[in-house]
Amino acid sequence: MRVLYFALLRERVGMAEETVALPENVRTVADLIAWLRSRSPQHEAALADPTMVRVAVNQDYAQPGDAVQPGDEVAFFPPVTGG
């Protein structure tokens, strides 16, 4: 799985993207976030506040219960505001 981080999340994780081998028990966006948070203090800091994280799976907005699969591209980014 290709995982992308944008803006503040990229800064907190310390990388723009990573390729991960998805554990068998990770089946949803929520599972993925929980697993990523356990990977390092940087991941925990970046993904700790769900109100500050939006997710896209294969370039479509996703919700916590949406499925993820090993070949997916998952992007994490902060909420976008206009003005």
C-alpha positions in Angstrom: 0.0 0.0 0.0 1.2 3.5 -0.9 0.5 6.0 1.9 0.8 9.7 1.2 1.0 12.6 3.7 0.2 16.2 2.9 0.8 19.6 4.6 1.0 19.5 8.4 0.7 15.7 8.5 3.7 15.4 6.2 5.7 17.6 8.6 4.6 15.6 11.6 5.3 12.2 10.2 8.6 13.4 8.6 7.9 12.0 5.2 5.7 12.7 2.2 5.0 9.0 1.4 5.8 5.5 2.4 5.0 2.0 1.1 3.7 -0.4 3.8 2.8 -4.0 3.9 -0.7 -4.0 5.2 -1.3 -6.4 8.1 -4.2 -8.9 7.6 -6.2 -7.4 10.4 -6.3 -3.9 8.8 -9.5 -3.8 6.7 -10.9 -0.3 7.0 -9.7 3.3 7.0 -10.1 3.3 10.8 -8.0 0.1 11.2 -5.3 1.7 9.0 -5.2 4.9 11.1 -5.0 2.9 14.3 -2.2 0.7 12.9 -0.2 3.7 11.5 -0.5 5.5 14.8 1.2 2.6 16.5 4.2 2.7 14.1 6.0 5.7 15.7 5.6 8.7 17.9 5.6 10.8 14.7 2.7 8.9 13.2 0.8 9.1 16.5 1.3 12.9 16.6 0.2 13.3 13.0 -3.0 11.1 13.2 -4.0 11.6 16.8 -6.8 14.1 16.2 -9.4 12.7 13.8 -10.9 16.2 13.3 -7.6 17.3 11.7 -7.3 14.3 9.3 -9.1 13.7 6.0 -8.5 10.5 4.0 -8.7 9.6 0.3 -8.5 6.0 -0.9 -7.5 5.8 -4.6 -8.2 9.5 -4.9 -11.8 9.3 -3.6 -12.7 10.8 -0.2 -13.1 8.0 2.4 -14.9 7.5 5.7 -13.5 5.5 8.7 -15.6 2.4 7.8 -14.5 2.3 4.2 -12.5 -0.7 3.1 -8.8 -0.6 2.3 -6.7 -3.2 0.4 -3.0 -3.9 0.0 -2.8 -2.3 -3.5 -4.5 0.9 -2.6 -3.1 4.4 -2.5 -4.2 6.2 0.7 -3.7 9.9 1.2 -3.9 11.8 4.5 -4.4 15.5 4.6 -5.7 18.2 6.8 -9.2 19.7 6.3 -9.3 22.2 3.5 -10.8 25.6 4.1 -11.6 28.2 1.5 -11.7 31.9 1.9 
